[in-house]
Each structure stands twice: as C-alpha cells, then as structure tokens.
Amino acid sequence: MQVLDAESNQNDSKSVLVVFTGPSGAGKSSIIQKLKENYPNRIGFSVSHTTRSPRPGEQNGVEYYFVPEEKFKDMIENNEFIEYANVHGRYYGTSFQAVETVLNRGQLCVLDVDVQGCRSIRQRSIKAIIIFISPPSLTELESRLRSRKTESEADVRKRIDDAEDEMKTCGEPNLYDLVVVNDFLDRAYNEARTFIAEYLNDKDQKFQLSL
Ligand SMILES: Nc1ncnc2c1ncn2[C@@H]1O[C@H](COP(=O)(O)OP(=O)(O)OP(=O)(O)O)[C@@H](O)[C@H]1O
C-alpha cells in the first residue's frame, strides 16, 4: 500500500475526499478508526459547522465551528456546504473550505455522511470516493447495535427501520463507488483500503474538489 504510506514526498501525497456511508451500526467508525490507526498522517478529518451550542470543553474550530443559525443559513445560500443536515432542529454541515484545508495538507479527507449527504455530493459533481458500508444482514445489524449498548430500545428500532431504506440505495446507479459488506472487520477494512489505494494509484493529477 505504498501510495497510502506516502508521507513526506509531496508528489506522492495525493489527496482525495473519501466518504463513508451506510446504516448506523454497519461499521463505518470501526473501519475509519482502522484507517486512522494504520495511516495516522495520511488521514485527515475536516471540522464541521454546527448551530448547536458547544458542550463544556469544546472549542470553536476544534470539535466544530460553532455558528449562529443566521450565519449557517447564509452559508447554505452561498453554496458553501458540500453537504448539510438538520438533526433535531440543529444544523450540521461540511464546508468546502474545511475539506480543502485537509486536502491541501496532502491528506485524504475522510467523511462519515448520511445517504442524503451522498446524494448532495453526487448532485454537485464533487470528486469523491463514496463507499457504502453494508451490514451482512439486518438481523446482524440489530445484534451489533444491541451489543454496542449506546442506544435505547426505541433508537435501535428506528435505526433498523432506517437501515431498510438505506440498504435499498445500494442498487442505485452512480451513487456509490463501492459497496463493502462488513462481515469480518479486517476483511471489510482491507477491501476499502485496497480500493482507495488503487484509486490513488490511478489518478496522477493533484486532486481537485470541484470539477
Ligand atoms: N465486522 C464486524 N463484526 C462484528 N462486530 C462489528 C463489526 N464491525 C463493527 N462491529 C461492531 O458493531 C458496532 C457498530 O459499529 P460502528 O460503531 O463502527 O458502526 P457505525 O456505522 O459507525 O455506526 P454509527 O453510524 O451509529 O456511528 C460496534 O460495536 C462495532 O465494534
């Protein structure tokens, strides 16, 4: 995985936006975590904007850029977001600027985005690799969510319901570059990693976010 190992040589430090998506509990964070562990200097994360209030200890520009709703809406109007969502009345978004900051460091910018966000990325013709992480089955997904013990019973049910719809998007043409079934974590991780490395090997030009 030479191209993923490249650290110091500027010419080898190719950058690309890598988007992971898929149902809650499918294993996106687990796979991203392994990429980060194995390629600590190659993987970067952009700082998102949000209208929610900072929690104790959170700093503006570190965990998030904390902005008033008016400012967030101005940014939407000005097309400054690659994707954004309103979750329980609070806005969250990934700005072009934040992603470019990571890409300009010669890093891969890794995002975890919902299916709607992926559609937005495709509609805007943003150059990105989009990888859908699929659970082996909904039964296995449910079992993993329960074992994680981070959700209430109602939240688990909601996630399983949403997962059924999200899984249907796997068959949509031109939405995802790769669908990885996360049966065994190491195998799924290797499949995603190999795909990214091959993409980087293919593209000689410096990565440009906009067409
Ligand atoms: N291949 C696997 N086999 C068994 N368990 C797994 C596998 N991959 C991940 N898990 C476990 O399943 C649970 C869900 O994984 P993870 O938190 O990575 O999902 P996620 O897609 O990031 O979810 P969310 O979108 O809710 O953050 C975790 O407890 C994780 O340790």
The ligand as an SDF file (V2000), in Angstrom:
LIG
                    3D

 31 33  0  0  0  0  0  0  0  0999 V2000
  -17.3080   -6.9580   11.2540 N   0  0  0  0  0  0  0  0  0  0  0  0
  -17.8130   -6.7870   12.4840 C   0  0  0  0  0  0  0  0  0  0  0  0
  -18.1900   -7.8510   13.2180 N   0  0  0  0  0  0  0  0  0  0  0  0
  -18.7370   -7.6990   14.4460 C   0  0  0  0  0  0  0  0  0  0  0  0
  -18.9340   -6.5070   15.0500 N   0  0  0  0  0  0  0  0  0  0  0  0
  -18.5840   -5.4010   14.3610 C   0  0  0  0  0  0  0  0  0  0  0  0
  -18.0100   -5.4690   13.0530 C   0  0  0  0  0  0  0  0  0  0  0  0
  -17.7570   -4.2010   12.6210 N   0  0  0  0  0  0  0  0  0  0  0  0
  -18.1580   -3.3870   13.6140 C   0  0  0  0  0  0  0  0  0  0  0  0
  -18.6510   -4.0830   14.6630 N   0  0  0  0  0  0  0  0  0  0  0  0
  -19.2350   -3.5630   15.9210 C   0  0  0  0  0  0  0  0  0  0  0  0
  -20.5450   -3.1250   15.5810 O   0  0  0  0  0  0  0  0  0  0  0  0
  -20.8620   -1.9340   16.3150 C   0  0  0  0  0  0  0  0  0  0  0  0
  -21.2270   -0.8360   15.3040 C   0  0  0  0  0  0  0  0  0  0  0  0
  -20.0470   -0.4270   14.6090 O   0  0  0  0  0  0  0  0  0  0  0  0
  -19.6920    1.1120   14.3890 P   0  0  0  0  0  0  0  0  0  0  0  0
  -19.9150    1.8870   15.6460 O   0  0  0  0  0  0  0  0  0  0  0  0
  -18.3650    1.1710   13.7310 O   0  0  0  0  0  0  0  0  0  0  0  0
  -20.8590    1.4900   13.3310 O   0  0  0  0  0  0  0  0  0  0  0  0
  -21.1790    2.8840   12.6040 P   0  0  0  0  0  0  0  0  0  0  0  0
  -21.6000    2.5160   11.2120 O   0  0  0  0  0  0  0  0  0  0  0  0
  -20.0410    3.8220   12.7220 O   0  0  0  0  0  0  0  0  0  0  0  0
  -22.4330    3.3960   13.4190 O   0  0  0  0  0  0  0  0  0  0  0  0
  -22.9900    4.9250   13.6560 P   0  0  0  0  0  0  0  0  0  0  0  0
  -23.3940    5.4220   12.2810 O   0  0  0  0  0  0  0  0  0  0  0  0
  -24.1660    4.7260   14.5580 O   0  0  0  0  0  0  0  0  0  0  0  0
  -21.8840    5.7210   14.2680 O   0  0  0  0  0  0  0  0  0  0  0  0
  -19.6550   -1.5830   17.1560 C   0  0  0  0  0  0  0  0  0  0  0  0
  -19.8800   -2.0530   18.4590 O   0  0  0  0  0  0  0  0  0  0  0  0
  -18.5170   -2.3580   16.4790 C   0  0  0  0  0  0  0  0  0  0  0  0
  -17.4950   -2.7200   17.4030 O   0  0  0  0  0  0  0  0  0  0  0  0
  1  2  1  0
  2  3  1  0
  2  7  2  0
  3  4  2  0
  4  5  1  0
  5  6  2  0
  6  7  1  0
  6 10  1  0
  7  8  1  0
  8  9  2  0
  9 10  1  0
 10 11  1  0
 11 12  1  0
 11 30  1  0
 12 13  1  0
 13 14  1  0
 13 28  1  0
 14 15  1  0
 15 16  1  0
 16 17  2  0
 16 18  1  0
 16 19  1  0
 19 20  1  0
 20 21  2  0
 20 22  1  0
 20 23  1  0
 23 24  1  0
 24 25  2  0
 24 26  1  0
 24 27  1  0
 28 29  1  0
 28 30  1  0
 30 31  1  0
M  END
$$$$
